Amino acid sequence: MYNKKSIGVICLFIGISSWACYVSIITGSSKINNEELQQANTTEKSQFIDVHYFKTYDNIPSIELKSTDLVIINQVKLNFEKPNGMFFMNNGRKINYTALKGNMDTTLDVLTLDGEVFLEDKTTKYYSDHLTYNGKKDLLNANGHVKAFLVDEKTSDEIELTSDFLSSQISSKIITLDGNVVGIVKRKRRYEGNMNFEAQNVVVNSPKSQINLTKDVKLRRNNYYLTAGNAEIFLENFNKKLKYYSLYDDVKLEEKIELHSGGTQTRRAYAEKLEAHQATGRVVLSGAPRVEQGDDIIKGYQITLRENVELVEVDDSKSSFSLKKDKKNE
């Protein structure tokens, strides 16, 4: 037979334990709810209409903001509609901006803009769908239908670019574009002609007046169509000793030239390196260069071409020629 007293003690213990668990759960839940309620009650929001916000660091201007609708949360986070304003750089440079909406974390000094974003200063214009500017790091990132318009300060050449992504440390005046980059250089001297280019990565270095292109590079310059793995464009080049552009790694050139006998002919060239000189109009091929001109094949240590000129200059005593005369000239 069971001891009735022992059974009673066991039942009493189970009952007390169950009650203790229930009280613990209720108390914990109530504590969480109270903490959430307290946190919600401590969130301070201030809303303003048609505001003009201005921030400084050590009496130095940092950012200016005008907005149709501004909400300030805990004096730290700003949410705004239809912003337009200005950043102030350490070097005195000023950049104007507009967008459909945005936000700013004043503690981190990070500004985010969304929708029809536009930035402009004396020499550059940027368009994109989204943009983030970190004031402490002086770093700008943009993505979505990115467009950039720049004027080179040394040459006054105009550069237009589109890409998937753009980043820049603004004070350095160096811009990096990634993903399906398409661009054009419009020379100040219009008679020099434009240069169109494409690549997966492009870096525009304004202090050096230089553009670096990498991966799947394509260039179109007057009558030349060129492809390569990498390339450099030198904007400040009007000197016999200065290069205009250089291509590296699996270089290919194609050109339609006009023959003295009338008609046109396709000239193709292959090399590991190509250098073009604006002042002299020469294109110098090196690294196992080969030129195919109609039925003629020319090889040498170094080959020089001139745009729309049939003559090919070869620098090598061991050159190889396979030439066929133009029958119309006989």
C-alpha positions in Angstrom: 0.0 0.0 0.0 1.1 3.5 -0.7 1.9 5.8 2.1 -0.8 8.5 1.9 1.4 11.0 3.7 4.2 10.7 1.2 1.8 11.0 -1.7 0.5 14.2 -0.2 3.9 15.7 0.2 4.8 14.9 -3.4 1.6 16.5 -4.7 2.2 19.6 -2.6 5.8 19.9 -4.0 4.5 19.6 -7.6 1.9 22.3 -7.0 4.4 24.7 -5.5 6.9 24.2 -8.3 4.2 24.8 -11.0 3.1 28.0 -9.3 6.7 29.2 -9.1 7.2 28.6 -12.8 4.0 30.4 -13.7 4.9 33.4 -11.6 8.4 33.5 -13.1 7.0 33.5 -16.7 4.5 36.2 -16.0 7.0 38.4 -14.2 9.6 38.0 -17.0 7.0 38.9 -19.7 5.8 41.9 -17.7 9.4 43.1 -17.3 10.1 42.8 -21.1 6.9 44.7 -21.9 7.7 47.4 -19.4 11.2 47.8 -20.9 9.8 48.0 -24.4 7.2 50.6 -23.2 9.9 52.5 -21.4 12.1 52.5 -24.5 9.2 53.7 -26.7 8.4 56.4 -24.2 12.1 57.7 -24.3 12.2 58.0 -28.1 12.0 61.7 -28.8 10.6 62.8 -32.2 10.5 66.4 -33.5 8.9 67.2 -36.8 9.4 70.3 -38.9 8.0 71.7 -42.1 10.1 73.7 -44.7 13.2 73.6 -42.6 16.8 74.9 -43.1 19.2 72.7 -41.1 22.9 73.6 -40.7 25.7 71.7 -38.9 29.2 72.7 -37.9 32.2 71.1 -36.3 34.5 73.4 -34.3 32.8 76.4 -35.9 33.7 74.9 -39.4 30.7 74.3 -41.7 30.0 70.6 -42.3 26.6 70.2 -44.0 23.6 72.3 -45.0 20.1 70.8 -45.5 16.8 72.3 -46.8 13.8 70.0 -46.7 10.0 70.2 -47.1 9.6 67.7 -44.2 12.1 66.9 -41.5 11.8 64.4 -38.6 14.6 64.4 -35.9 14.7 61.3 -33.7 16.5 61.6 -30.3 18.4 64.6 -31.7 20.6 62.2 -33.7 18.8 60.7 -36.7 17.2 62.9 -39.3 14.7 61.7 -41.9 13.7 64.2 -44.6 11.8 64.6 -47.8 12.9 66.4 -51.0 16.2 67.5 -49.6 18.6 69.9 -51.2 21.7 71.3 -49.6 25.5 71.3 -49.5 28.5 69.5 -48.1 31.5 71.5 -47.1 34.9 69.8 -47.6 38.0 70.4 -45.5 39.8 71.9 -48.6 37.0 74.4 -49.0 35.3 72.5 -51.8 31.5 72.8 -51.8 29.2 70.1 -53.2 25.5 70.7 -53.9 22.9 67.9 -53.7 19.2 67.1 -54.2 17.1 63.9 -54.0 13.5 62.8 -53.4 14.2 61.7 -49.8 17.0 60.8 -47.4 18.3 60.4 -43.9 21.3 61.3 -41.8 23.0 59.9 -38.8 24.7 62.9 -37.2 26.7 60.7 -34.7 28.3 58.7 -37.6 28.1 61.7 -40.0 26.6 59.5 -42.7 24.2 61.0 -45.2 22.0 58.7 -47.4 20.0 60.0 -50.4 17.4 58.1 -52.4 15.6 58.7 -55.7 16.8 61.0 -58.5 20.0 61.8 -56.6 22.0 64.7 -58.0 25.4 66.1 -56.9 27.3 69.0 -58.4 30.4 71.1 -57.8 32.6 73.3 -60.0 33.9 70.5 -62.1 31.7 67.4 -61.6 28.1 66.3 -61.8 26.7 62.9 -60.5 23.4 61.3 -61.0 22.2 58.0 -59.4 19.3 56.2 -57.7 21.0 55.8 -54.3 24.0 57.5 -52.7 25.8 57.4 -49.3 28.2 60.0 -48.1 30.4 59.4 -45.0 31.7 62.7 -43.9 34.2 61.4 -41.4 35.8 59.2 -44.1 35.2 61.6 -46.9 33.8 58.7 -48.9 31.0 58.7 -51.4 29.3 55.6 -52.8 26.6 55.6 -55.5 24.7 52.9 -57.3 21.7 52.5 -59.7 21.8 54.2 -63.1 25.0 56.1 -62.2 26.1 58.9 -64.5 29.1 61.2 -64.0 30.1 64.3 -65.9 33.6 65.7 -65.3 35.8 68.5 -66.7 39.5 67.9 -66.4 41.0 70.9 -64.7 44.3 70.8 -66.6 43.0 70.3 -70.2 39.3 71.3 -69.9 38.4 68.1 -71.7 34.9 66.8 -70.9 34.4 63.2 -69.6 31.0 61.5 -69.6 30.5 58.1 -67.9 27.8 55.6 -67.0 28.2 52.6 -64.7 26.5 50.3 -62.2 28.5 51.6 -59.2 30.6 54.6 -58.3 32.9 55.4 -55.3 35.1 58.4 -54.6 37.2 59.8 -51.8 36.1 63.3 -52.8 39.0 65.3 -51.5 41.4 63.2 -53.6 39.4 63.9 -56.8 39.8 60.2 -57.8 36.7 58.4 -59.0 36.3 54.6 -59.3 33.5 53.2 -61.5 32.6 49.5 -61.6 30.3 47.4 -63.7 29.5 48.0 -67.4 31.3 51.3 -67.6 30.8 53.3 -70.8 32.4 56.7 -71.4 33.5 59.3 -73.8 36.3 61.9 -73.8 35.4 65.1 -75.6 38.6 67.0 -76.3 38.7 70.8 -75.8 40.5 70.9 -79.2 37.5 69.6 -81.2 39.7 68.9 -84.2 41.4 66.1 -82.2 38.1 64.1 -82.2 36.4 62.2 -79.4 37.3 58.9 -77.8 34.7 56.4 -76.8 35.5 53.6 -74.4 34.1 50.7 -72.4 35.4 48.5 -69.6 34.3 46.8 -66.4 36.4 49.0 -64.2 37.5 52.6 -64.7 39.4 55.0 -62.5 39.5 58.7 -63.3 42.5 60.4 -61.6 41.9 64.1 -62.0 45.1 65.3 -60.4 47.1 63.2 -63.0 44.6 63.9 -65.9 44.6 60.1 -66.4 42.0 57.4 -66.9 42.8 53.8 -66.2 40.7 51.0 -67.7 40.7 47.3 -66.7 38.9 44.2 -67.9 37.2 43.9 -71.3 38.5 47.2 -72.6 37.2 48.7 -75.8 38.3 52.0 -77.4 37.0 53.8 -80.5 39.2 56.6 -81.6 38.4 58.2 -85.0 39.0 55.4 -87.5 40.5 53.0 -84.9 38.6 50.3 -83.1 40.8 48.7 -80.3 40.3 46.0 -77.7 42.7 44.9 -74.8 42.8 43.7 -71.3 44.0 47.0 -69.8 44.4 50.6 -71.0 45.5 54.1 -69.9 44.3 57.4 -71.4 46.5 60.4 -70.8 44.6 63.7 -71.3 47.6 66.0 -70.9 49.3 64.7 -74.1 49.9 67.5 -76.6 53.7 66.9 -76.8 55.7 64.7 -79.1 57.1 62.9 -76.1 53.8 62.3 -74.4 51.5 59.4 -75.0 47.8 59.8 -75.6 46.8 56.3 -74.7 48.4 52.9 -74.1 46.9 49.4 -74.3 48.2 46.2 -72.7 47.5 42.5 -72.8 46.1 40.9 -76.0 45.8 44.1 -77.9 43.8 44.1 -81.2 43.4 47.0 -83.6 41.1 47.3 -86.6 41.0 50.1 -89.1 39.4 50.9 -92.4 42.0 52.6 -94.6 41.5 54.3 -98.0 43.7 53.0 -100.8 45.5 55.3 -103.3 43.8 53.2 -106.0 40.4 53.9 -104.6 38.2 51.9 -102.3 38.9 50.8 -98.7 40.8 48.0 -97.0 40.6 46.5 -93.5 43.9 46.6 -91.6 44.2 44.5 -88.4 47.0 44.5 -85.9 47.9 42.3 -82.9 50.4 42.9 -80.1 50.9 42.8 -76.4 51.4 46.6 -76.1 50.2 49.6 -78.1 51.2 53.3 -77.5 49.5 56.1 -79.4 51.0 59.7 -79.7 48.5 62.5 -80.4 51.0 65.1 -81.7 52.6 62.8 -84.4 49.6 60.6 -85.1 51.7 57.5 -84.6 50.6 54.1 -83.1 53.5 52.0 -82.0 53.0 48.2 -81.5 55.4 46.0 -79.5 55.4 42.5 -78.0 55.3 40.1 -81.0 53.3 42.6 -83.2 51.7 41.4 -86.4 49.8 43.5 -89.0 47.4 42.0 -91.5 46.7 44.5 -94.3 44.5 42.9 -97.0 46.5 39.9 -98.1 49.8 41.2 -96.7 51.2 40.0 -93.3 53.9 42.0 -91.5 55.8 40.9 -88.4 58.7 42.5 -86.5 60.1 43.6 -83.2 58.3 46.9 -83.3 55.7 48.2 -85.9 54.5 51.8 -86.3 51.2 52.7 -88.0 49.7 56.0 -89.0 46.0 56.5 -89.2 44.6 56.1 -92.6 48.1 55.7 -94.1 49.0 52.5 -96.0 52.7 52.7 -95.2 53.8 50.4 -92.3 57.1 51.1 -90.5 59.0 48.1 -89.2 61.9 48.3 -86.7 63.7 45.0 -86.8 66.4 43.5 -89.1 64.6 40.1 -88.9 61.3 41.4 -90.0 59.0 39.1 -92.0 56.9 40.4 -95.0 54.3 38.7 -97.1 53.2 41.4 -99.6 51.1 41.4 -102.6 51.1 44.3 -105.1 47.9 46.2 -105.7 47.2 45.2 -109.3 45.4 48.5 -110.0 48.7 50.3 -109.5 50.7 48.2 -112.0 
